[in-house]
Amino acid sequence: MPEGVFTAPLKKPAHVGDDWLEPKQTEYSSEEDGIWNDLFSRQMEVLPGRAASAFMHGLDKLDLGRGGVPDFGRLSEELDRLTGWSVVPVPMLIPDHVFFWHLANRRFPAGNFIRTRETFDYIQEPDVFHDVFGHVPMLTDPVYADYMQEYGKAGWKAMRYNRLKALGALYWYTVEFGLLLEQGEVRAYGAGILSGPTEVVFAVEAKSPNRIMLSVDRVMRTDYVISDLQPTYFVIESFEDLYRQTVERDFDRLYRNLPPAFTYANSAVIDVDNVVHRGTQEYLLRGGRGSGARPV
């Protein structure tokens, strides 16, 4: 990165280079393969009818349910044949500029570890299940795969303008927690939704959260929740619509006009919103996860 551009001061493990790639994928034990299998089975009980068809087709194309943590080499061969992407192992969360660089070169960095039985329901740092099960099937869709590459290219521009927080909100509300209108029904395509059983049902069916049609300018001004269910989800008409709204947007002009902090609360509905469902916000108002509130 050019001088004067801030990058997160993450401590790089000694055994990885500037690209933060692990020398090889972890060799998982039978217990760890069992954790993958159980996580996979749990998700497959709730995803049909709630997950985007592109995601379900991606699961089938990559055969992620064949048993155990998938081999990245095999995954990469199949992905390369479909959309030119590959999956690469990283030890932990990696610096923003490195993450963007990999995406821009059609490489998806995946955590080289899996959660334990003790952290089965929730893990703070994304592991191989979140990264591979949640993200990789969507990379089999050509338009979505192109969107992810363009997002990586956009990252360096956001860093130069010191607007990573705004670009992060776009990633959060699309790649991690995005919803899609499919034949008039709301379906999930975001990895943060698809890799957890509670959020799948909450995002698609619950009365509490807002569901608002995506506007890039609006989303990049909106705060978000990291460790709880989202008060608001943004909905796209199609992946072509998502691509048009982002890749064809003049981000130089947008960044020049964005404030350094978020403008809208994560539960806000504003007058220009195209609202699919205005939520009751009951879950949030009762205190969310920390209070033991039911996700309704």
C-alpha positions as CSV (number, residue, x, y, z in Angstrom):
1,M,0.0,0.0,0.0
2,P,1.2,3.6,-0.6
3,E,2.6,5.5,2.3
4,G,0.0,7.3,4.4
5,V,-2.7,4.6,4.0
6,F,-3.7,3.0,7.3
7,T,-3.7,-0.8,7.6
8,A,-4.8,-2.8,10.6
9,P,-1.8,-3.7,12.8
10,L,-2.4,-7.5,12.9
11,K,0.6,-9.5,14.1
12,K,1.6,-11.8,11.3
13,P,2.5,-15.4,12.3
14,A,6.2,-16.1,11.6
15,H,5.5,-19.1,9.3
16,V,3.5,-17.1,6.7
17,G,4.6,-14.6,4.1
18,D,3.2,-11.2,3.1
19,D,0.3,-13.0,1.4
20,W,-0.6,-14.6,4.8
21,L,-1.2,-18.0,3.1
22,E,-0.5,-21.2,5.1
23,P,2.0,-23.6,3.5
24,K,-0.7,-26.2,3.3
25,Q,-4.2,-27.0,4.5
26,T,-4.6,-28.5,8.0
27,E,-4.9,-32.3,8.2
28,Y,-8.1,-32.6,10.2
29,S,-8.7,-35.4,12.7
30,S,-11.7,-37.7,12.7
31,E,-13.2,-35.7,15.6
32,E,-12.8,-32.5,13.6
33,D,-14.3,-34.1,10.5
34,G,-17.2,-35.1,12.7
35,I,-17.7,-31.5,13.8
36,W,-17.9,-30.5,10.1
37,N,-20.4,-33.3,9.4
38,D,-22.6,-32.4,12.4
39,L,-22.6,-28.7,11.5
40,F,-23.4,-29.6,7.9
41,S,-26.3,-31.8,8.9
42,R,-27.7,-29.2,11.2
43,Q,-27.7,-26.5,8.5
44,M,-29.3,-28.8,5.9
45,E,-32.3,-29.2,8.2
46,V,-33.1,-25.5,8.0
47,L,-31.8,-24.3,4.6
48,P,-34.2,-25.8,2.1
49,G,-36.8,-23.2,1.3
50,R,-34.8,-20.5,3.0
51,A,-31.5,-20.4,1.2
52,A,-31.1,-18.9,-2.3
53,S,-31.2,-21.5,-5.1
54,A,-27.7,-20.4,-6.2
55,F,-26.4,-21.5,-2.9
56,M,-28.2,-24.8,-2.9
57,H,-27.0,-25.5,-6.4
58,G,-23.4,-24.6,-5.3
59,L,-23.6,-27.1,-2.5
60,D,-24.5,-29.8,-5.0
61,K,-21.9,-28.7,-7.6
62,L,-19.1,-28.9,-5.1
63,D,-20.5,-31.9,-3.2
64,L,-19.7,-30.4,0.2
65,G,-21.7,-33.0,2.0
66,R,-19.5,-35.9,0.9
67,G,-18.1,-36.1,4.5
68,G,-15.4,-34.3,6.5
69,V,-13.7,-31.0,5.9
70,P,-13.4,-30.5,2.2
71,D,-10.0,-30.6,0.6
72,F,-9.1,-27.2,-0.7
73,G,-7.2,-28.6,-3.7
74,R,-10.2,-30.5,-4.9
75,L,-12.5,-27.5,-4.2
76,S,-10.2,-25.2,-6.1
77,E,-10.1,-27.5,-9.2
78,E,-13.9,-27.6,-9.3
79,L,-14.3,-23.8,-8.7
80,D,-11.7,-23.0,-11.3
81,R,-13.6,-25.0,-13.8
82,L,-16.8,-23.2,-12.9
83,T,-15.8,-19.6,-12.3
84,G,-12.0,-19.3,-12.1
85,W,-11.9,-19.1,-8.3
86,S,-9.8,-21.0,-5.8
87,V,-9.8,-21.5,-2.0
88,V,-6.6,-20.8,0.0
89,P,-5.9,-21.5,3.7
90,V,-5.1,-18.6,6.1
91,P,-4.3,-18.9,9.8
92,M,-6.7,-16.3,11.1
93,L,-8.4,-13.0,10.2
94,I,-6.0,-11.3,7.8
95,P,-5.3,-7.6,7.1
96,D,-7.8,-5.8,4.9
97,H,-5.4,-5.0,2.1
98,V,-4.3,-8.7,1.9
99,F,-7.9,-9.9,1.9
100,F,-8.8,-7.5,-0.9
101,W,-5.7,-8.5,-2.9
102,H,-6.8,-12.2,-2.7
103,L,-10.3,-11.4,-3.7
104,A,-9.2,-9.3,-6.6
105,N,-7.2,-12.3,-7.9
106,R,-10.2,-14.7,-7.4
107,R,-8.8,-16.4,-4.3
108,F,-11.1,-16.9,-1.3
109,P,-9.1,-17.0,2.0
110,A,-10.6,-19.6,4.4
111,G,-9.7,-20.2,8.0
112,N,-7.3,-23.1,8.4
113,F,-9.0,-24.4,11.6
114,I,-12.4,-25.6,12.8
115,R,-14.4,-24.8,15.9
116,T,-14.5,-27.1,18.9
117,R,-17.6,-28.8,20.4
118,E,-17.5,-26.2,23.1
119,T,-17.8,-23.4,20.5
120,F,-20.1,-25.4,18.2
121,D,-23.0,-22.9,18.3
122,Y,-21.0,-19.7,18.0
123,I,-17.4,-18.8,17.2
124,Q,-16.2,-15.2,17.1
125,E,-13.5,-15.7,14.4
126,P,-14.7,-17.3,11.2
127,D,-13.5,-20.9,10.9
128,V,-13.4,-23.3,7.9
129,F,-17.0,-24.2,8.2
130,H,-18.2,-20.6,8.0
131,D,-15.8,-19.8,5.2
132,V,-16.2,-22.9,3.1
133,F,-19.8,-23.9,3.8
134,G,-21.1,-20.3,4.0
135,H,-19.1,-18.5,1.3
136,V,-17.7,-20.9,-1.3
137,P,-21.0,-22.4,-2.8
138,M,-22.0,-18.9,-3.8
139,L,-18.7,-18.6,-5.8
140,T,-20.1,-21.1,-8.3
141,D,-22.5,-18.5,-9.5
142,P,-20.7,-16.5,-12.3
143,V,-22.3,-13.1,-11.6
144,Y,-21.8,-13.4,-7.9
145,A,-18.2,-14.6,-8.4
146,D,-17.5,-11.5,-10.5
147,Y,-19.1,-9.3,-7.8
148,M,-16.7,-10.7,-5.2
149,Q,-13.7,-10.0,-7.4
150,E,-14.8,-6.4,-8.0
151,Y,-15.3,-6.0,-4.3
152,G,-11.7,-6.9,-3.8
153,K,-10.6,-4.4,-6.4
154,A,-12.7,-1.7,-4.7
155,G,-11.1,-2.3,-1.3
156,W,-7.8,-0.5,-2.1
157,K,-9.7,2.5,-3.3
158,A,-11.7,2.6,0.0
159,M,-8.4,2.5,1.9
160,R,-7.0,5.4,0.0
161,Y,-10.1,7.4,0.9
162,N,-10.1,6.1,4.5
163,R,-13.6,4.7,4.0
164,L,-13.0,1.1,4.9
165,K,-15.8,1.2,7.5
166,A,-18.3,2.2,4.8
167,L,-17.1,-0.6,2.4
168,G,-17.2,-3.0,5.3
169,A,-20.9,-2.2,5.8
170,L,-21.5,-3.1,2.1
171,Y,-19.7,-6.5,2.6
172,W,-21.6,-7.1,5.8
173,Y,-25.1,-6.4,4.4
174,T,-24.4,-8.3,1.1
175,V,-21.7,-11.0,1.3
176,E,-22.4,-11.9,5.0
177,F,-26.0,-11.0,5.6
178,G,-27.6,-10.5,2.2
179,L,-31.2,-11.5,1.2
180,L,-32.5,-12.1,-2.3
181,L,-36.0,-11.9,-3.8
182,E,-36.6,-15.2,-5.6
183,Q,-39.9,-15.8,-7.2
184,G,-41.5,-13.3,-4.8
185,E,-40.0,-14.9,-1.7
186,V,-37.2,-13.7,0.4
187,R,-34.2,-16.1,0.5
188,A,-30.8,-15.9,2.1
189,Y,-27.4,-15.8,0.2
190,G,-25.2,-14.2,2.9
191,A,-22.7,-16.5,4.6
192,G,-23.3,-15.2,8.1
193,I,-26.9,-16.3,7.7
194,L,-26.4,-19.5,5.9
195,S,-23.8,-20.9,8.3
196,G,-25.9,-20.5,11.5
197,P,-29.3,-22.2,12.2
198,T,-30.9,-19.4,14.2
199,E,-30.1,-16.6,11.8
200,V,-31.5,-18.5,8.8
201,V,-35.0,-18.6,10.2
202,F,-34.7,-15.1,11.8
203,A,-33.5,-13.4,8.7
204,V,-36.1,-14.9,6.4
205,E,-39.2,-15.4,8.6
206,A,-39.1,-13.4,11.9
207,K,-41.2,-10.3,12.5
208,S,-38.5,-8.4,14.4
209,P,-36.0,-7.4,11.7
210,N,-36.5,-4.8,8.9
211,R,-36.1,-6.1,5.3
212,I,-35.3,-3.2,3.0
213,M,-34.4,-3.2,-0.7
214,L,-30.7,-2.6,-1.2
215,S,-29.4,0.9,-2.0
216,V,-25.6,1.0,-2.0
217,D,-25.4,4.6,-0.8
218,R,-27.9,3.8,2.1
219,V,-26.1,0.6,3.1
220,M,-22.7,2.2,3.3
221,R,-24.0,4.8,5.8
222,T,-25.6,2.1,8.0
223,D,-24.2,0.7,11.2
224,Y,-24.3,-3.1,11.8
225,V,-24.2,-5.7,14.6
226,I,-21.2,-8.0,14.9
227,S,-22.2,-10.4,17.7
228,D,-25.9,-10.7,17.5
229,L,-28.8,-11.1,15.0
230,Q,-29.2,-8.2,12.6
231,P,-32.0,-5.6,13.3
232,T,-32.1,-4.9,9.5
233,Y,-31.4,-7.0,6.4
234,F,-31.0,-5.6,2.8
235,V,-32.6,-7.4,-0.1
236,I,-31.5,-7.5,-3.7
237,E,-33.6,-8.3,-6.8
238,S,-30.9,-10.5,-8.4
239,F,-27.1,-10.9,-8.5
240,E,-27.1,-8.9,-11.7
241,D,-28.8,-6.1,-9.8
242,L,-26.2,-6.3,-7.0
243,Y,-23.4,-6.1,-9.6
244,R,-25.0,-3.1,-11.4
245,Q,-25.5,-1.2,-8.1
246,T,-21.9,-1.7,-7.1
247,V,-19.6,-2.1,-10.0
248,E,-21.3,0.6,-12.0
249,R,-21.4,3.1,-9.1
250,D,-18.9,6.0,-9.1
251,F,-17.2,5.2,-5.8
252,D,-14.7,8.1,-6.0
253,R,-17.6,10.5,-5.9
254,L,-19.4,8.5,-3.2
255,Y,-16.3,8.3,-0.9
256,R,-15.8,12.1,-1.2
257,N,-19.3,12.6,0.1
258,L,-19.4,9.9,2.8
259,P,-18.9,11.1,6.4
260,P,-16.3,9.2,8.5
261,A,-18.9,7.8,10.8
262,F,-22.2,6.0,10.1
263,T,-25.3,8.1,9.5
264,Y,-28.0,5.5,10.2
265,A,-28.6,3.2,13.2
266,N,-28.8,-0.5,12.3
267,S,-32.6,-0.5,13.2
268,A,-33.5,2.6,11.3
269,V,-36.1,2.9,8.5
270,I,-35.8,6.2,6.6
271,D,-38.2,7.9,4.2
272,V,-36.4,6.9,1.0
273,D,-36.3,3.2,1.9
274,N,-38.1,0.6,-0.3
275,V,-39.4,-1.5,2.6
276,V,-40.2,-5.2,2.0
277,H,-41.0,-5.7,5.7
278,R,-40.9,-3.2,8.5
279,G,-39.9,-5.1,11.6
280,T,-41.3,-4.8,15.1
281,Q,-37.7,-4.8,16.5
282,E,-39.0,-6.9,19.4
283,Y,-35.9,-8.9,19.7
284,L,-33.6,-5.9,19.8
285,L,-35.9,-4.0,22.2
286,R,-36.0,-6.9,24.6
287,G,-32.2,-6.8,24.8
288,G,-31.1,-9.3,22.1
289,R,-28.9,-12.3,22.8
290,G,-27.5,-11.1,26.1
291,S,-30.9,-10.9,27.6
292,G,-32.1,-14.3,26.5
293,A,-34.7,-12.7,24.2
294,R,-36.4,-15.1,21.8
295,P,-35.5,-14.4,18.1
296,V,-39.0,-13.8,16.9
